[in-house]
Amino acid sequence: MLSPDRAALLVRLAFVGAASAALAGCFQPMYATNTTVAGPSLQNKLKDIEIVKIDGRLGNDLRNDLIFNLTGGSGNPTNVPYKMLITVKSSSTYAIVDTASGLPEAKTVRVQGDWKLLKSGEEDKPPIASGSAAASSSIDVSVERFANYSATRDAETRAALTLSEMIKAQLAAYFVKNPGS
């Protein structure tokens, strides 16, 4: 004979098991190569985006990172259904200042990218999707001017890599929500 506490525990476990079994069919991995809905997989959709040239060294870093993240290293596609335009800007602020000397000790570099996804051949029409992402990275400030310059460039490069991953996630979310586009 089961005690009332033990019986209640078994009922709860049976409920959790039944709920898990019912929801198991609802799960679909975002980057799966096959799809249960009509249309190409998310991986193929992301590979169908051409990244248009972004001005500047930071823009080139972001573009290269984004191309690699979207295509898996197969290069920037041409003659594909989508084009992406991105503007990127960088700013920095001193995060910590030594109160005794008044000199900065740490700096935060922030990189922001605004993107628009367009259908190829329809560049004069409104974008089908757009978004913005920002990433930051910090550095220690030195008394050496070149070290600060080099560290700032490195921080921008690290932030651009994070920014490309964020933009990829935003694109993936768009294509999951709008599978027919």
MIZALO-798927 format. One record per residue (C-alpha): x, y, z. Coordinates in steps of 0.25 Angstrom, whole numbers, padded with zeros to 4 digits, always signed. Example, Ala and Ser with C-alpha at 12.3 -4.5 7.8 and 13.67 -1.06 7.14 Angstrom:
BEGIN
+0049-0018+0031/+0055-0004+0029/
***
This chain:
BEGIN
+0000+0000+0000/+0005+0014-0004/+0006+0025+0006/-0002+0038+0002/+0011+0045+0000/+0017+0035-0009/+0004+0034-0017/+0004+0049-0019/+0018+0049-0023/+0015+0038-0034/+0003+0046-0039/+0012+0058-0040/+0023+0050-0048/+0013+0044-0057/+0007+0058-0060/+0021+0063-0063/+0024+0051-0072/+0011+0053-0080/+0014+0068-0081/+0028+0065-0086/+0023+0055-0096/+0013+0064-0101/+0022+0076-0103/+0034+0067-0109/+0028+0069-0123/+0028+0084-0122/+0043+0085-0121/+0051+0088-0134/+0065+0092-0134/+0067+0106-0140/+0079+0102-0148/+0074+0088-0153/+0078+0084-0167/+0064+0078-0170/+0051+0085-0167/+0037+0080-0164/+0031+0092-0170/+0031+0095-0185/+0043+0103-0190/+0058+0102-0188/+0065+0101-0175/+0070+0112-0167/+0084+0109-0170/+0081+0111-0185/+0073+0124-0183/+0085+0130-0175/+0095+0126-0187/+0086+0133-0197/+0090+0147-0191/+0100+0155-0198/+0107+0165-0189/+0110+0178-0196/+0123+0185-0194/+0124+0193-0180/+0133+0205-0180/+0145+0206-0171/+0154+0196-0164/+0144+0193-0153/+0133+0191-0164/+0142+0181-0172/+0145+0173-0159/+0130+0172-0156/+0127+0169-0170/+0137+0157-0171/+0132+0152-0157/+0118+0152-0162/+0121+0145-0175/+0128+0134-0168/+0117+0133-0157/+0106+0132-0168/+0112+0123-0178/+0121+0115-0170/+0134+0120-0177/+0129+0118-0191/+0130+0133-0195/+0121+0144-0198/+0110+0139-0208/+0106+0146-0220/+0093+0145-0228/+0085+0141-0216/+0071+0146-0212/+0076+0155-0200/+0085+0167-0198/+0089+0173-0185/+0093+0187-0183/+0100+0190-0170/+0105+0203-0164/+0115+0202-0152/+0120+0212-0142/+0130+0212-0130/+0130+0220-0118/+0138+0219-0105/+0137+0224-0091/+0147+0224-0079/+0141+0214-0069/+0151+0216-0057/+0159+0229-0054/+0169+0229-0043/+0164+0240-0033/+0179+0243-0029/+0185+0246-0042/+0173+0248-0051/+0177+0239-0061/+0169+0228-0067/+0171+0213-0064/+0161+0206-0072/+0153+0209-0085/+0140+0203-0091/+0139+0202-0106/+0125+0201-0111/+0122+0196-0125/+0108+0198-0131/+0103+0193-0144/+0090+0196-0151/+0086+0186-0162/+0075+0185-0173/+0071+0173-0180/+0067+0175-0194/+0062+0166-0206/+0072+0166-0217/+0067+0175-0228/+0058+0182-0219/+0068+0192-0213/+0059+0204-0215/+0047+0197-0207/+0047+0197-0192/+0055+0187-0185/+0048+0173-0181/+0055+0173-0168/+0064+0183-0160/+0070+0183-0147/+0081+0189-0138/+0092+0182-0129/+0103+0187-0120/+0114+0180-0113/+0125+0186-0104/+0139+0182-0099/+0148+0188-0089/+0163+0190-0088/+0173+0195-0078/+0179+0209-0081/+0194+0210-0082/+0203+0222-0082/+0208+0218-0095/+0200+0224-0107/+0202+0213-0117/+0198+0202-0107/+0185+0210-0105/+0183+0211-0120/+0186+0196-0122/+0177+0192-0110/+0166+0200-0115/+0167+0194-0129/+0167+0180-0122/+0155+0183-0114/+0147+0188-0126/+0151+0175-0133/+0146+0167-0122/+0133+0175-0121/+0131+0173-0136/+0132+0158-0134/+0121+0158-0123/+0113+0168-0132/+0113+0159-0144/+0108+0147-0135/+0097+0156-0130/+0093+0160-0144/+0093+0146-0148/+0083+0142-0136/+0074+0154-0140/+0074+0149-0155/+0071+0135-0150/+0060+0140-0141/+0054+0147-0153/+0054+0135-0163/+0048+0126-0152/+0037+0136-0150/+0035+0138-0165/+0038+0125-0172/+0031+0129-0185/+0040+0141-0187/
***
